[in-house]
């Protein structure tokens, strides 16, 4: 049984989120199979006769925002949405007023949504906003994710499901992960016997064959679209022919019958006044508040590097990693480092110095802390450059009181402990595949701290053997909420399973805490 449970077919793991469950509301009966296109009646964004400048594709759109302020712990993100809307010609009102054209909302169950629907406002989600930002055009909603869900924020109609997908790639797969999360399901990048449903683009492939063998229901994406939009009968009707027809032209488009009332507002084009249009027909200037994404720069091009002024012995040459800086800033630091005769580390294992302005839980920081001799601020490099030689590090050691209070540790003590002995020396880890951060990231952190990661899930017998025989290495199990079904036998037999913080906070503080991060 255990070996069967371990049979997994891998996909890249996803990020996992959870919310608090609430009650569900109305239900809509199953509709017969539909062609998913929403163009039965013509839908409009702006008035087709108006020439809307591409940069101002939200011109004339006045948004009110419901649900999200309460749901969103990161207030900065909400401020970013407002700034982006305004940058592209739109306006955000603090309340839903008669002049509003759009309501940005997550759920159909709010007084503001009911009012917006009565007044024929365009009710859309943040996912729609993201989609039109990519297209630079205000197009009507055309994916299930573009419409508010038919249950309260945090409601979980799919709380009993563990979903995997096959055949979907890139943004389609990302959207399905998000839809599973919104519906309260667990999502796994892999397929195992514990999965309750496989969402398929085509009835082919290894996952599909295994799902059939293991009698896991295989459905199309319409099944999840319908649930999000209020057809909770779909939960009991996986075998309905609507959900077993594959090769759909638009697999993530909603059932039109479930969104007819939401589409009404899009049947009338949005008119933009001539005054508004005149105001934006001036020559466009680059936006100060839209950052240009720089290419990732590990090191400058060879021809850009200055000639070192001195040649140091290998023992006295600092090998440096930088973390937490903009690429352009790193470029400048690397130039100074090269002039002084230093080198840029190719990996954390070869690093002697980490330069950072604060404690961060980046991969570089969490791998380097186990191997570096010094973690210093950029001022160390600047002072070295002024004197044209590498100087003593002690006065420039990184101190971050806020982070040290938050994580209850001393960075100086952590470095001392790491230099005495590797934290995970002589320890094996089994990390379940859906872990976040990714398995490859966790593996790098563990290995820098002297540990090893097992590629296969250990049996109960193997765990007991390693526990009872002191000459064998300890095996530590690490998992996440979405993967707990893979650990059922461990729990049943009283074996501890820890979350990712055992490793992440462990290396930061250089301590082994067997109590704080156990799943119970």
C-alpha positions as CSV (number, residue, x, y, z in Angstrom):
1,X,0.0,0.0,0.0
2,X,2.8,2.4,1.0
3,X,4.7,1.8,-2.2
4,X,1.6,2.4,-4.2
5,X,1.0,5.6,-2.4
6,X,4.5,6.7,-3.3
7,X,3.9,6.3,-7.0
8,X,4.0,9.9,-8.3
9,X,4.2,11.6,-11.6
10,X,6.0,14.8,-11.3
11,X,5.2,18.3,-12.6
12,X,6.8,21.6,-11.3
13,X,5.4,22.3,-7.9
14,X,3.1,25.2,-7.3
15,X,2.8,27.8,-4.6
16,X,0.2,27.0,-1.9
17,X,-2.3,29.3,-0.1
18,X,-5.1,28.7,2.3
19,X,-8.1,30.7,3.5
20,X,-10.7,30.3,6.2
21,X,-13.9,28.4,5.1
22,X,-17.3,30.1,5.1
23,X,-20.8,29.0,4.1
24,X,-21.9,28.5,0.5
25,X,-25.0,29.9,-1.0
26,X,-27.2,29.3,-4.1
27,X,-26.9,26.5,-6.6
28,X,-27.4,26.4,-10.3
29,X,-28.5,23.2,-12.2
30,X,-26.2,21.7,-14.8
31,X,-26.6,23.0,-18.3
32,X,-26.2,20.9,-21.4
33,X,-22.8,21.1,-23.1
34,X,-22.3,24.6,-24.6
35,X,-19.9,26.0,-27.1
36,X,-17.9,28.1,-24.7
37,X,-17.5,31.2,-26.8
38,X,-19.2,34.3,-25.4
39,X,-19.9,36.0,-28.7
40,X,-23.5,34.9,-29.1
41,X,-24.4,38.6,-28.6
42,X,-21.7,41.2,-29.5
43,X,-19.7,42.5,-26.5
44,X,-17.8,45.7,-26.4
45,X,-15.0,47.3,-24.5
46,X,-14.7,50.9,-25.7
47,X,-16.8,52.4,-28.4
48,X,-15.3,50.9,-31.6
49,X,-15.4,54.3,-33.3
50,X,-13.2,55.9,-30.7
51,X,-9.4,55.8,-31.2
52,X,-8.0,55.0,-27.8
53,X,-4.2,55.5,-27.4
54,X,-2.7,52.1,-26.4
55,X,-1.0,53.6,-23.3
56,X,-4.4,54.9,-22.0
57,X,-6.5,51.7,-22.6
58,X,-8.4,52.3,-19.4
59,X,-9.5,55.8,-20.4
60,X,-13.0,56.6,-19.2
61,X,-13.0,53.6,-16.8
62,X,-14.0,54.6,-13.3
63,X,-13.5,51.7,-10.8
64,X,-14.9,51.0,-7.4
65,X,-13.2,48.2,-5.4
66,X,-15.2,45.6,-3.2
67,X,-14.0,42.5,-1.3
68,X,-10.3,43.0,-2.0
69,X,-9.5,45.7,0.7
70,X,-10.8,43.3,3.4
71,X,-9.2,40.2,1.9
72,X,-5.8,41.7,1.1
73,X,-3.2,41.7,3.9
74,X,-0.8,43.5,1.6
75,X,-2.2,47.0,1.5
76,X,0.7,48.0,-0.8
77,X,-0.6,45.8,-3.5
78,X,-4.0,47.6,-3.4
79,X,-2.2,50.9,-3.8
80,X,-0.3,49.4,-6.7
81,X,-3.5,48.5,-8.5
82,X,-4.8,52.0,-8.0
83,X,-1.6,53.5,-9.4
84,X,-1.6,51.2,-12.5
85,X,-5.3,52.0,-13.2
86,X,-4.5,55.7,-13.0
87,X,-1.4,55.4,-15.1
88,X,-3.4,53.9,-18.0
89,X,-6.1,56.6,-18.0
90,X,-8.6,55.1,-15.4
91,X,-9.8,56.5,-12.1
92,X,-10.5,54.8,-8.8
93,X,-13.4,56.1,-6.6
94,X,-13.5,55.3,-2.9
95,X,-17.2,54.3,-3.1
96,X,-19.5,52.8,-5.8
97,X,-21.1,56.0,-7.2
98,X,-23.4,56.6,-10.3
99,X,-20.3,57.7,-12.3
100,X,-18.5,54.3,-11.8
101,X,-18.3,52.1,-14.9
102,X,-16.5,49.1,-13.3
103,X,-16.6,47.2,-10.0
104,X,-13.5,45.3,-9.2
105,X,-14.6,42.4,-6.9
106,X,-13.8,38.8,-6.0
107,X,-17.3,37.6,-5.0
108,X,-20.9,38.0,-6.2
109,X,-22.1,38.0,-2.6
110,X,-21.8,41.5,-1.4
111,X,-24.2,44.5,-1.2
112,X,-21.9,46.5,-3.5
113,X,-21.9,43.7,-6.2
114,X,-25.8,43.6,-6.0
115,X,-26.0,47.3,-6.5
116,X,-23.4,47.3,-9.3
117,X,-25.4,44.5,-11.1
118,X,-28.7,46.5,-10.8
119,X,-27.0,49.6,-12.2
120,X,-25.4,47.6,-15.1
121,X,-21.8,48.2,-14.0
122,X,-19.1,46.0,-15.4
123,X,-18.2,43.6,-12.6
124,X,-14.8,42.1,-13.0
125,X,-11.9,40.6,-11.0
126,X,-8.3,41.5,-10.5
127,X,-7.4,38.6,-12.9
128,X,-9.4,40.5,-15.6
129,X,-7.4,43.6,-14.8
130,X,-4.1,41.7,-15.1
131,X,-5.3,40.3,-18.4
132,X,-6.1,43.7,-20.0
133,X,-2.8,45.1,-18.7
134,X,-1.0,42.4,-20.8
135,X,-3.1,43.1,-23.8
136,X,-3.1,46.9,-23.4
137,X,-6.7,46.9,-24.5
138,X,-10.0,46.9,-22.5
139,X,-11.4,43.7,-23.8
140,X,-14.6,42.0,-22.3
141,X,-14.1,39.3,-19.8
142,X,-13.6,35.9,-21.5
143,X,-12.2,33.5,-18.9
144,X,-14.0,32.1,-15.8
145,X,-11.3,33.9,-13.6
146,X,-12.4,37.2,-15.0
147,X,-15.8,36.9,-13.3
148,X,-16.4,37.2,-9.5
149,X,-17.0,33.8,-7.8
150,X,-20.5,32.8,-6.7
151,X,-19.6,32.2,-3.0
152,X,-18.2,34.4,-0.3
153,X,-14.5,35.3,-0.2
154,X,-12.9,32.3,1.5
155,X,-15.8,30.0,0.8
156,X,-14.5,26.5,-0.1
157,X,-16.9,24.4,-2.3
158,X,-14.0,22.1,-3.3
159,X,-12.4,21.7,0.2
160,X,-12.6,17.9,-0.1
161,X,-10.7,17.8,-3.4
162,X,-7.0,17.3,-4.2
163,X,-6.6,18.5,-7.8
164,X,-3.9,17.8,-10.4
165,X,-3.9,19.0,-14.0
166,X,-2.4,17.6,-17.3
167,X,-1.9,19.0,-20.8
168,X,-2.1,22.7,-19.7
169,X,1.0,24.9,-19.9
170,X,2.1,28.4,-19.0
171,X,-0.7,30.8,-18.2
172,X,-3.5,28.2,-18.6
173,X,-1.8,26.0,-15.9
174,X,-1.2,29.0,-13.7
175,X,-4.9,30.0,-14.0
176,X,-6.1,26.4,-13.1
177,X,-3.9,26.4,-10.0
178,X,-5.4,29.7,-9.0
179,X,-8.9,28.5,-9.7
180,X,-8.3,25.4,-7.5
181,X,-7.1,27.7,-4.7
182,X,-10.1,30.0,-5.0
183,X,-12.5,27.0,-4.9
184,X,-10.7,25.8,-1.7
185,X,-9.1,22.7,-3.2
186,X,-5.6,21.5,-2.7
187,X,-3.4,21.5,-5.8
188,X,-0.6,19.1,-6.5
189,X,1.9,19.4,-9.4
190,X,2.2,15.6,-9.3
191,X,-0.5,12.8,-9.4
192,X,-0.8,10.1,-6.8
193,X,-3.5,7.8,-5.5
194,X,-4.7,10.4,-3.1
195,X,-5.7,12.9,-5.8
196,X,-9.5,13.1,-6.2
197,X,-9.7,14.6,-9.7
198,X,-7.5,15.1,-12.7
199,X,-8.3,18.1,-15.0
200,X,-7.3,17.2,-18.5
201,X,-6.9,19.2,-21.7
202,X,-6.8,16.0,-23.8
203,X,-7.5,12.4,-22.8
204,X,-3.9,11.4,-23.3
205,X,-0.6,11.3,-21.4
206,X,1.0,9.5,-18.5
207,X,-1.0,11.3,-15.8
208,X,-4.3,10.5,-17.7
209,X,-3.4,6.8,-18.0
210,X,-2.5,6.5,-14.3
211,X,-5.7,8.4,-13.3
212,X,-7.7,5.8,-15.3
213,X,-5.7,2.9,-13.7
214,X,-6.2,4.4,-10.2
215,X,-9.9,5.2,-10.9
216,X,-9.4,9.0,-10.4
217,X,-12.1,11.0,-12.2
218,X,-10.9,12.8,-15.3
219,X,-12.7,16.0,-16.2
220,X,-12.2,19.0,-18.4
221,X,-11.6,22.5,-17.1
222,X,-15.3,23.4,-17.5
223,X,-16.0,21.4,-14.3
224,X,-13.9,23.9,-12.2
225,X,-15.2,26.9,-14.2
226,X,-18.8,25.9,-13.4
227,X,-18.1,25.5,-9.7
228,X,-16.5,28.9,-9.4
229,X,-19.5,30.5,-11.1
230,X,-22.1,28.8,-8.9
231,X,-23.0,25.4,-10.4
232,X,-22.2,23.4,-7.2
233,X,-24.1,20.4,-8.7
234,X,-21.0,19.8,-10.8
235,X,-19.3,18.5,-7.6
236,X,-21.6,15.5,-7.8
237,X,-21.7,15.2,-11.5
238,X,-18.1,14.5,-12.6
239,X,-19.3,11.9,-15.1
240,X,-21.8,14.3,-16.8
241,X,-21.0,14.5,-20.5
242,X,-20.4,18.2,-20.2
243,X,-17.3,17.5,-18.2
244,X,-16.0,14.5,-20.2
245,X,-15.7,16.2,-23.6
246,X,-12.1,17.2,-24.2
247,X,-10.2,19.2,-26.9
248,X,-12.3,22.3,-26.2
249,X,-11.4,25.4,-28.2
250,X,-11.5,27.7,-25.1
251,X,-11.2,25.3,-22.1
252,X,-11.1,28.1,-19.5
253,X,-14.0,30.1,-20.9
254,X,-17.2,30.2,-18.7
255,X,-20.5,28.6,-19.3
256,X,-22.4,31.5,-20.9
257,X,-25.6,30.6,-18.9
258,X,-23.8,31.3,-15.7
259,X,-22.6,34.8,-16.6
260,X,-25.4,36.2,-18.8
261,X,-26.3,38.8,-16.2
262,X,-22.6,39.8,-15.8
263,X,-22.3,40.3,-19.6
264,X,-25.2,42.6,-19.9
265,X,-23.1,45.7,-19.1
266,X,-20.7,44.7,-21.9
267,X,-23.3,44.8,-24.6
268,X,-23.2,48.6,-24.6
269,X,-19.9,50.2,-25.7
270,X,-18.1,52.5,-23.2
271,X,-18.1,56.0,-24.6
272,X,-15.2,58.4,-23.9
273,X,-15.7,62.2,-24.0
274,X,-13.8,64.2,-26.6
275,X,-12.3,66.3,-23.7
276,X,-10.8,63.1,-22.2
277,X,-9.4,62.0,-25.6
278,X,-8.0,65.5,-26.3
279,X,-6.2,65.4,-22.9
280,X,-4.2,62.3,-23.8
281,X,-3.4,63.0,-27.4
282,X,-0.3,65.0,-26.3
283,X,3.1,63.4,-26.9
284,X,3.6,60.5,-24.4
285,X,6.4,60.8,-21.9
286,X,7.9,57.8,-20.2
287,X,6.0,57.0,-17.0
288,X,8.1,57.8,-13.9
289,X,6.2,55.3,-11.8
290,X,6.5,52.3,-14.1
291,X,9.8,50.6,-13.5
292,X,11.7,49.1,-16.4
293,X,12.5,45.4,-15.7
294,X,16.2,45.0,-16.0
295,X,17.7,41.7,-17.3
296,X,19.2,39.6,-14.5
297,X,22.9,40.4,-14.3
298,X,25.1,38.0,-12.3
299,X,28.2,39.7,-13.6
300,X,28.9,42.5,-16.1
301,X,30.1,41.5,-19.6
302,X,33.8,40.8,-19.8
303,X,34.5,43.9,-21.9
304,X,32.8,46.1,-19.2
305,X,35.1,44.9,-16.4
306,X,38.0,47.1,-15.4
307,X,41.5,45.6,-15.2
308,X,42.4,44.6,-11.6
309,X,45.0,47.0,-10.1
310,X,46.5,44.2,-8.0
311,X,46.8,40.4,-8.0
312,X,46.0,38.7,-4.7
313,X,46.9,35.2,-3.5
314,X,43.9,32.8,-3.6
315,X,43.8,32.7,0.2
316,X,43.5,36.5,0.5
317,X,41.1,37.0,-2.4
318,X,37.5,37.7,-1.3
319,X,34.9,35.7,-3.2
320,X,31.7,37.7,-3.0
321,X,28.0,37.2,-3.4
322,X,25.5,40.1,-3.5
323,X,21.9,39.8,-2.4
324,X,19.0,42.2,-2.2
325,X,20.3,44.9,-4.7
326,X,19.1,46.1,-8.0
327,X,21.1,44.7,-11.0
328,X,22.5,48.1,-11.9
329,X,23.7,48.6,-8.3
330,X,25.3,45.1,-8.3
331,X,27.1,46.1,-11.6
332,X,28.7,49.1,-9.9
333,X,29.8,47.0,-6.9
334,X,31.3,44.3,-9.1
335,X,33.4,46.9,-11.0
336,X,34.9,48.1,-7.7
337,X,35.4,44.5,-6.5
338,X,37.3,43.6,-9.7
339,X,39.5,46.7,-9.5
340,X,40.5,45.6,-5.9
341,X,41.3,42.1,-7.1
342,X,38.3,40.4,-5.7
343,X,36.0,37.8,-7.4
344,X,32.3,37.2,-7.8
345,X,31.2,33.8,-6.4
346,X,29.7,31.4,-8.9
347,X,27.8,29.7,-6.1
348,X,27.3,30.0,-2.3
349,X,29.6,27.0,-1.7
350,X,32.6,29.0,-3.0
351,X,31.7,32.3,-1.3
352,X,33.7,33.9,1.5
353,X,31.8,37.2,1.8
354,X,28.0,37.9,1.4
355,X,27.2,41.6,0.9
356,X,23.7,42.6,2.0
357,X,22.0,45.7,3.4
358,X,19.5,43.7,5.5
359,X,18.6,40.1,6.5
360,X,16.5,38.6,3.7
361,X,15.3,35.1,3.2
362,X,16.6,34.9,-0.4
363,X,18.2,31.7,-1.7
364,X,21.6,33.4,-1.7
365,X,21.2,34.5,1.9
366,X,20.0,31.2,3.2
367,X,22.6,29.2,1.4
368,X,25.5,31.6,2.1
369,X,24.9,31.9,5.9
370,X,26.0,28.3,6.3
371,X,29.3,28.7,4.5
372,X,30.6,32.3,4.4
373,X,33.2,33.8,6.7
374,X,31.6,37.3,6.7
375,X,28.2,38.9,6.0
376,X,28.9,42.6,5.6
377,X,27.1,45.8,4.4
378,X,28.0,47.6,1.1
379,X,29.9,50.2,3.2
380,X,32.7,47.6,3.6
381,X,33.2,47.5,-0.2
382,X,33.0,51.3,-0.5
383,X,35.6,51.8,2.3
384,X,37.8,49.2,0.7
385,X,37.6,51.0,-2.6
386,X,38.4,54.4,-1.0
387,X,41.6,52.9,0.5
388,X,42.3,50.7,-2.6
389,X,42.7,47.6,-0.5
390,X,40.5,45.1,1.3
391,X,40.1,46.0,5.0
392,X,39.1,44.3,8.2
393,X,35.4,43.2,8.1
394,X,34.5,43.4,11.8
395,X,33.3,47.1,11.8
396,X,31.1,46.4,8.8
397,X,29.3,43.2,9.9
398,X,25.6,43.3,8.9
399,X,23.3,44.1,11.9
400,X,19.6,44.0,11.3
401,X,17.8,44.6,14.7
402,X,14.3,44.3,13.2
403,X,14.9,40.9,11.6
404,X,16.9,39.6,14.6
405,X,13.9,40.5,16.9
406,X,11.4,39.0,14.4
407,X,13.2,35.7,14.1
408,X,14.6,35.7,17.7
409,X,18.3,35.2,16.7
410,X,21.7,36.9,16.6
411,X,23.2,36.9,13.1
412,X,26.7,37.1,14.6
413,X,26.0,34.0,16.8
414,X,24.5,32.2,13.8
415,X,27.7,32.7,11.8
416,X,29.8,31.5,14.7
417,X,27.8,28.3,15.0
418,X,27.9,27.6,11.3
419,X,31.7,28.0,11.3
420,X,32.0,25.5,14.2
421,X,30.1,22.7,12.5
422,X,27.5,22.5,9.6
423,X,24.0,22.5,11.0
424,X,22.7,19.5,9.0
425,X,25.9,17.5,8.9
426,X,25.1,13.8,9.0
427,X,21.4,14.3,8.4
428,X,19.2,13.1,5.6
429,X,16.0,15.0,4.5
430,X,13.0,13.7,2.6
431,X,11.1,16.7,1.2
432,X,7.7,16.2,-0.4
433,X,7.4,17.4,-4.0
434,X,4.9,20.2,-3.5
435,X,7.1,22.1,-1.0
436,X,7.3,25.9,-1.2
437,X,10.0,27.3,-1.8
438,X,10.7,24.8,-4.6
439,X,12.4,21.4,-4.0
440,X,15.5,22.6,-5.8
441,X,15.8,25.7,-3.6
442,X,15.3,23.6,-0.4
443,X,17.9,21.1,-1.6
444,X,20.5,23.9,-2.2
445,X,19.9,25.3,1.3
446,X,20.1,21.8,3.0
447,X,23.3,20.9,1.1
448,X,25.1,24.2,1.9
449,X,24.3,23.4,5.6
450,X,25.9,20.0,5.2
451,X,22.8,17.8,4.8
452,X,21.6,15.5,2.1
453,X,18.2,15.2,0.4
454,X,16.7,11.8,-0.4
455,X,15.2,11.4,-3.9
456,X,12.8,8.6,-2.8
457,X,10.2,8.7,-0.1
458,X,11.5,6.5,2.8
459,X,9.3,3.7,4.1
460,X,8.3,3.4,7.8
461,X,10.7,0.5,8.1
462,X,13.7,2.5,6.8
463,X,12.8,5.4,9.1
464,X,12.8,3.1,12.1
465,X,16.0,1.5,11.1
466,X,17.8,4.9,10.9
467,X,16.2,5.9,14.2
468,X,17.2,2.9,16.2
469,X,20.7,2.4,14.7
470,X,22.8,5.3,16.0
471,X,25.5,4.6,13.3
472,X,23.0,5.5,10.6
473,X,22.1,9.1,9.7
474,X,18.9,10.7,11.1
475,X,16.1,11.1,8.5
476,X,14.0,14.3,8.9
477,X,10.7,14.6,7.0
478,X,9.6,18.0,5.5
479,X,6.2,18.6,3.9
480,X,3.5,21.3,3.4
481,X,-0.3,21.5,3.8
482,X,-0.9,20.4,0.2
483,X,1.2,17.3,0.5
484,X,0.0,16.0,3.8
485,X,-1.9,13.1,2.1
486,X,1.6,11.7,1.2
487,X,2.4,11.5,4.9
488,X,-0.7,9.7,6.2
489,X,1.3,6.6,7.2
490,X,3.8,8.7,9.1
491,X,1.1,10.4,11.1
492,X,-0.7,7.1,11.7
493,X,2.5,5.7,13.2
494,X,3.4,8.8,15.2
495,X,6.4,9.9,13.1
496,X,7.1,13.7,13.2
497,X,6.7,15.7,9.9
498,X,7.9,19.3,9.9
499,X,7.1,22.3,7.7
500,X,9.6,24.2,5.6
501,X,10.4,26.5,8.5
502,X,12.4,23.7,10.1
503,X,15.0,24.3,7.3
504,X,14.4,28.0,6.5
505,X,14.4,29.4,10.1
506,X,16.7,26.6,11.1
507,X,19.6,27.8,8.9
508,X,18.9,31.5,9.7
509,X,19.2,30.9,13.4
510,X,21.6,27.9,13.0
511,X,19.4,25.8,15.4
512,X,17.6,22.5,15.2
513,X,14.1,23.1,16.5
514,X,12.2,19.8,16.6
515,X,9.1,21.2,18.3
516,X,8.0,24.5,16.7
517,X,7.3,23.4,13.1
518,X,5.7,19.9,13.6
519,X,2.4,19.2,11.8
520,X,0.0,18.0,14.5
